[in-house]
């Protein structure tokens, strides 16, 4: 056998492109109200306040008038794009066609941006009023303290979830017709797994776990995401909300375009994914913040 045979040894390269670990698209989009909008800002709802019946105290007396409080909540769009260049010469040297994988990776990022917009709107300043000139902040009355039900600061607990549900019910949120959701990171999910009331059938007449993942508890649907914000004290801001309490406005849904850049050397391919969206809190009393220590 010739000693030069090693010169014929071949090298095998990957023919698949694997996207690294990431949240693939949006997980919260289906848990909020959604609308398609145009213009520099949009009002998803006009709000009419609660009114009460008036007692009749005289016969044939003058009839008074009850004026319901009115308001308007606004949603403002933000434009996003993710451009990527793929050199034509590099493309010729690669076995696999990377264009679709690059676009797929960008589309996943666009989906996460929907969630980032929703998460920012949970506890951010909402625009209210006839033209959106009034800033409405998230009230402290809708927060569950980090040490609620404990002598010290703790993470996610059953007591905190119960308090959040109590706050929603006390505000007359229709929990029978309006789905209730909570977003949790892996840390809050693990905190709840340590609670006997969550995992024990002694407290639950039907399973709330699917292969070790908490799907639903106390009538609250749990959604896992690692995108949740922390406050100035580094406490995780865990939202619990009624679906009708949040709105995602879509001005331009996710669009992908692949073209050749004739103005650049080697005529590279350009893959661009773009979108335009905004989110807002519709009613403060339909949202609760649970502060969680980590």
C-alpha positions in Angstrom: 0.0 0.0 0.0 1.4 3.4 -1.0 2.6 5.7 1.8 0.8 8.5 -0.1 -2.6 7.1 0.5 -3.2 9.7 3.4 -3.2 12.4 0.7 -6.6 10.9 -0.4 -8.2 11.1 3.0 -11.3 13.2 2.9 -12.8 15.7 5.3 -16.5 15.8 6.1 -18.1 19.0 7.0 -21.5 19.6 8.6 -24.3 19.8 6.1 -26.7 21.2 8.7 -26.8 24.6 10.3 -27.9 24.4 14.0 -29.3 27.4 15.8 -27.8 27.9 19.2 -30.0 27.8 22.3 -32.5 30.6 22.4 -36.2 31.3 23.0 -37.7 30.4 19.6 -40.1 33.2 18.8 -42.9 34.7 20.9 -44.4 32.9 23.9 -46.6 35.7 25.2 -48.3 36.9 21.9 -51.2 34.5 22.3 -51.7 35.5 25.9 -52.6 39.1 25.2 -55.1 41.0 23.0 -53.8 41.9 19.6 -54.7 44.4 16.9 -53.4 45.6 13.5 -52.8 49.4 13.4 -51.7 52.2 11.2 -50.4 55.7 11.9 -48.0 57.2 14.4 -50.1 55.9 17.4 -53.3 54.0 17.9 -56.0 53.7 20.5 -57.0 50.0 21.0 -59.8 50.8 23.4 -62.0 53.6 24.6 -62.7 53.1 28.3 -65.9 53.8 30.2 -65.8 53.8 34.0 -68.1 52.1 36.4 -71.4 53.8 37.4 -73.9 53.0 40.1 -77.7 53.1 40.4 -79.2 56.2 42.1 -81.9 56.0 44.7 -85.2 57.7 43.9 -86.0 59.8 47.0 -88.9 61.9 45.7 -92.0 61.4 43.6 -92.2 63.2 40.3 -88.9 65.0 41.1 -86.5 66.3 38.6 -84.4 63.5 37.1 -80.7 63.9 37.6 -77.9 62.7 35.3 -75.0 60.2 35.8 -71.9 60.8 33.8 -69.6 57.8 33.4 -65.9 58.6 33.5 -64.3 58.1 30.1 -60.7 57.6 29.1 -58.6 56.3 26.2 -55.5 54.1 26.2 -52.8 54.5 23.5 -50.3 52.2 21.9 -47.2 53.6 20.1 -45.1 51.6 17.6 -41.4 51.0 17.5 -39.6 49.9 14.3 -37.1 47.1 14.3 -34.9 45.5 11.7 -32.1 42.8 11.7 -29.9 43.0 8.6 -27.3 40.3 7.9 -24.7 40.2 5.1 -23.6 36.9 3.5 -20.6 37.1 1.2 -21.2 35.6 -2.2 -17.7 34.0 -2.3 -18.2 32.5 1.2 -21.6 31.2 0.1 -19.9 29.3 -2.8 -17.4 27.7 -0.4 -20.1 26.3 1.9 -21.9 23.0 1.3 -25.1 24.0 3.0 -27.3 27.0 1.9 -27.1 29.3 4.9 -29.6 31.9 3.7 -32.7 30.2 5.1 -30.9 29.5 8.5 -29.8 33.1 8.8 -33.4 34.3 8.1 -34.8 31.7 10.5 -32.5 32.9 13.2 -33.6 36.5 12.7 -37.3 35.5 12.7 -36.8 33.9 16.1 -35.3 37.2 17.3 -38.2 39.1 16.0 -40.6 36.8 17.9 -38.7 37.5 21.1 -39.0 41.2 20.4 -42.8 40.9 20.6 -42.3 39.4 24.1 -39.9 42.1 25.1 -42.4 44.8 24.0 -45.2 43.1 26.0 -42.9 42.6 29.1 -41.9 46.3 29.0 -45.6 47.3 28.9 -46.6 45.2 31.9 -45.3 47.7 34.4 -44.2 50.6 32.2 -45.8 54.0 31.8 -48.9 53.8 29.7 -50.2 56.7 27.5 -53.8 57.7 28.3 -56.2 60.5 27.5 -57.7 62.0 24.4 -54.4 62.3 22.6 -52.2 60.1 24.8 -50.7 63.1 26.6 -51.3 61.7 30.1 -48.8 59.2 31.6 -50.3 56.5 33.7 -47.9 54.6 36.0 -48.3 51.2 37.5 -49.8 51.4 41.0 -48.2 50.0 44.1 -51.6 48.5 45.1 -51.1 46.0 42.2 -47.8 44.7 43.6 -47.2 41.6 45.8 -44.2 42.3 48.1 -41.1 40.2 47.9 -41.6 39.1 51.5 -45.3 38.5 51.3 -46.3 35.6 53.6 -42.7 35.1 54.9 -40.4 36.6 57.5 -37.8 37.4 54.7 -37.5 37.9 51.0 -38.5 34.9 49.0 -39.1 33.8 45.4 -42.3 32.6 43.8 -44.6 30.9 46.3 -48.2 29.7 46.4 -49.0 32.4 48.9 -47.9 35.0 46.4 -49.9 33.5 43.6 -53.0 33.4 45.9 -52.5 37.0 46.8 -52.2 38.0 43.1 -55.4 36.1 42.3 -57.2 37.7 45.3 -56.2 41.2 43.9 -57.6 40.3 40.5 -60.8 38.9 41.9 -61.3 41.9 44.3 -61.2 44.2 41.2 -64.0 42.1 39.7 -61.8 40.6 36.9 -64.0 37.9 35.3 -61.7 35.0 35.9 -64.3 32.5 34.5 -64.4 34.2 31.1 -61.0 36.0 31.0 -57.9 33.7 30.9 -55.4 34.4 33.6 -51.6 34.0 32.9 -48.4 34.3 34.7 -44.9 34.5 33.2 -42.1 32.7 35.1 -38.4 32.2 34.6 -36.8 28.8 35.3 -36.0 30.1 38.8 -39.6 30.9 39.7 -40.8 27.6 38.1 -38.3 25.8 40.3 -39.5 27.7 43.4 -43.0 26.5 42.7 -41.9 22.9 42.2 -40.7 23.0 45.8 -44.2 23.9 47.0 -46.1 20.8 48.2 -49.4 22.4 47.3 -48.3 22.5 43.7 -47.0 19.0 43.1 -49.1 17.0 45.6 -52.4 15.3 44.5 -53.6 15.8 48.1 -54.1 19.5 47.2 -55.1 19.1 43.5 -57.9 17.1 42.1 -56.3 17.0 38.7 -52.6 17.1 37.6 -51.1 20.5 37.0 -47.8 19.1 35.8 -46.8 17.7 32.4 -43.5 15.8 32.6 -42.4 18.0 35.5 -43.4 21.3 34.0 -46.1 23.3 35.7 -48.8 24.1 33.2 -51.5 25.6 35.3 -52.2 26.2 39.0 -55.0 28.1 40.9 -56.6 28.6 37.5 -53.5 30.5 36.3 -51.7 29.4 33.1 -47.9 29.5 33.5 -45.7 30.6 30.6 -41.9 30.1 30.8 -39.7 32.8 29.5 -36.2 34.0 30.6 -36.9 37.6 29.3 -38.5 38.9 32.5 -37.2 42.2 33.9 -35.7 42.9 37.3 -36.3 46.0 39.3 -33.8 48.4 40.9 -33.5 46.0 43.9 -32.7 43.0 41.5 -36.1 41.4 42.3 -37.6 39.5 39.4 -40.8 41.2 38.2 -43.2 38.3 37.7 -46.4 39.4 35.9 -49.8 37.9 36.5 -52.5 39.2 34.2 -55.9 38.8 32.6 -55.7 38.4 28.8 -58.0 41.4 28.3 -55.6 43.6 30.3 -52.8 43.7 27.8 -52.6 44.7 24.1 -50.1 44.0 21.4 -50.3 46.4 18.5 -48.8 45.2 15.2 -48.1 47.9 12.6 -45.9 45.6 10.4 -45.7 41.9 11.2 -42.5 40.0 10.7 -41.2 40.3 7.1 -38.1 38.7 5.6 -36.3 39.7 2.5 -33.2 38.3 0.9 -31.6 40.3 -1.9 -28.2 41.0 -3.6 -26.3 44.1 -2.6 -25.1 45.5 -5.9 -23.5 48.4 -4.2 -21.0 46.3 -2.2 -17.9 44.4 -3.3 -18.4 40.7 -4.1 -22.1 41.4 -4.4 -23.1 39.9 -1.0 -26.5 38.6 -0.1 -28.4 40.7 2.4 -31.0 39.0 4.6 -33.2 41.6 6.4 -36.0 40.8 8.8 -38.1 43.8 9.9 -41.2 44.4 12.0 -43.0 47.3 13.8 -45.0 46.8 17.0 -45.9 48.3 20.3 -47.6 47.1 23.4 -49.6 48.7 26.2 -51.3 47.9 29.5 -55.1 48.4 29.0 -56.2 48.3 32.6 -54.0 48.5 35.7 -56.4 46.4 37.8 -56.0 43.5 35.4 -52.3 43.2 36.0 -50.4 42.2 39.2 -46.7 42.3 39.8 -45.1 39.6 42.1 -41.7 40.6 43.2 -39.4 37.5 43.5 -36.0 37.3 45.2 -33.4 35.2 43.4 
